[in-house]
Amino acid sequence: MELSEHYNTQRKKMILPEYGRNIQEMVNFIVKVESRDDRNRMSKAIVNVMANLNPSLRESTEFKIKLWNHLAQMSNYQLDIDYPCKITKLEDLLKKPKPLPYPSNNIRHKHYGGIAKALIQEIATFPESESKDVLLEMLANHMKKLYLVWNKEAVSDEQIYSDINEIAGSDIVKNRVRLNETRDILFKNQKPKQNKPFKKNNHKQR
């Protein structure tokens, strides 16, 4: 499956940027999953990852309701699942959601971040399916980009897949597709250079 759209330079603005683009892309994918059972299971996994951003509140009923509402909001209310609580429409929200603090957990693969680690552990619980393979491919491409931001030397696809399996604690990658090319990722990571204005020589010739 072609996933180049995830590296398009003209990306859409994130609805709740505090959760990161990786979570937003996962939500966008889940909306398109045909099986309602799969959508329910994947949505629960995403909410669990969102809760990990503030573990001290994850057992709070009020906090869980807030997370499910955030999930609906990130999908533009297009995610058709069995929500465990009442969802408040965007137009009814009076206050802008406050950004959630990111955890300062000391993880082994720091360059991937805590959210990527949490997503791997959640996806590892899914039964084998095409949807699981697509989610892993999306995540692997995202992790390769994060790796190259941290270390601009070339990294093999095998290294990324090996890191995923190591984080998951088992061999969860069954379909090792070819990831985006390193040179393409590095090119898109580079900021465009601004051309310096040409200075005219105003000195008159004698």
N, C-alpha and C positions, 0 to 999 in steps of 0.2 A: 504494500500500500504506500502511495506517495505521500510523504509528510513534509514536503518542502514548504508548505504554507506556514509551518511553525517557525520558519526562519525568514519570513518575509520582513523586509525592512519597514514596510508600511503596516505595522501592527495596529490592531484596534486598541483603544484605550481600555485598561482594565477597570471593571466596575468597583471592585474592592481590592486595591493594590496591596493592602497589608498582608494578603494571603499569598501574593506572588503569582507570576505568570504560569508557573507549572500547575498550580491548583486550578487556575482559570481554564487552562487548556484541557485538563482532565474533566472539568464540569462540562465544557463544550462537547467533549467526546461522549460523555454519558448521556447527554440529551438525545443523541442520535442512535443509541443502542436500542435495538428492536425489542428485546425481551424485558418485560416489566420486572421480572424477578432479578435479572442481572442489574437493571437500573437501581432497584432497591438496595441490593447488596453493595454495589459500587458506591452509591451515595452515602451509605452508612460508613463505609471505609473512609471516604473523603472527609466526612464530618469528624471521625475519630482523629484524623490527621490534623484538622483545623483545631480540635480541642487540645492537641499536644502543644500548641503555641502558648497555651496558658494552663498548664497542668494543675495548678492549684484550684482552678474553678471547674475542671472538667466534670466533676460529680454534681455540680449545681444544676438543678432542673431549669432554672431561669437562664443559665448560661447555655444549656443544650438547646433550648427553644430559640435563643438568639442565633446559634450556629446554623440551625435548620433554616431559619429565615434568611441568613446570609447566603446559604447554598441556593435557595430559590432566587434570591436577588441576582447572584452571579450568573444564573441561567436565563436572566431576563424573564423569569417565571414561565419558562418553556419546559422545565423538567417535570415530567409526569411520573410521579412516584407516590407511594403511600406514606405521606408525611406523618410522623408521630405526634404532631402538634399543629395548632392553627398557624397558618402563614399569613402574615400581614402584607398587604400589597404596598408597593413602593410609594404610591401617592398618599398612603396613610401614615407613612413614617414622618414623624415630626423632628426627630433628631438624627443627625448624621452619625453613623456608627463610629466609635472611637477605634483607632488602630490598636491591634493586639500586640503586646510586646513579644519579641522573638526570644526563644530560650537561649541561654548561654551554655548549653550542654557541651561538654568536651567529647566530641565524637572522633572516631578513627579517621574518617575521610572528611576532614573539615572543608575541603574545597567544594564538596558537593552540597553541604548545608544540611541542617536537621530535617527540613521538609522532604528532601529527596530520600533520606534514610527512612523516614516514617512511611512514605509512599511505597517504597520497596517492601517493607514489612507487611503493609496492608495488602498489596497486590499478591504477595506470596500466599495469602490465605485463599485466593480465588481458585475455583476449579479450572482445569485446562480448557481454554476456549480461544476463539479467534479474537474476541474482545480483550482477553488478557494479553495476548501476543501484541496487539496494537498498543495497549497501554505501556507495555514494557519497551516497545520500540520508541514510542514518544519520549519516555523517561530516559532511555539510553542516549538518544540524540541530545536531549537537554543536558544530561550529565557530561557528555563529551564537550559540549560548548562551555560548561562551567569549568571543566578540567583545563581547557585551553585558555580561559581567562586567567586562571591561576598559574599555569605553566604553558608558555606558548610553543614549547617543543611538541613535535608530533606524538600523538597517542594512538595506539592501535584499537580497533574495535574489540579485539579479544580482551584488552586490558579493561575496557569499560564493562564488558559482560562479566569478566572475572570479579570486578569490584561489586557489581550488582549481586552476584551469587554469594560473595563473602559477607556483604551486609545482610542479605536474607538468611544466611546460615544454611543454605541448601541450594541445589542446582535448579533454579526456577526458570532460567532462560532455556527454552526448548528450541526456539526458532531464531537462530542467530543471523538476522538479515544484515546486509551491508548498511552502515550508518552514513550520515552526511560526511563528505570529504573534509579533511582537516584544513586544506587550503581555502575551501569555500567558507568555512566557519571563521577562520582567521581574517579573511577579507571582510566579512560582514561585521566582525567585532571591531574593525578599525574605524575610527572616527574620520569623517571626511575632512581633509585639510583645507583651510581657507586660503585662497590665493591672495598674496600680498599685493596691494595696489601699486601700480607702476608709477614711479616718481619721475616727473618730467624734469629735465635740466633747464632751469630758468636762467642760467648764467648766459649773458650775452657774449658773443664772440668779439674779441678786440680786433 
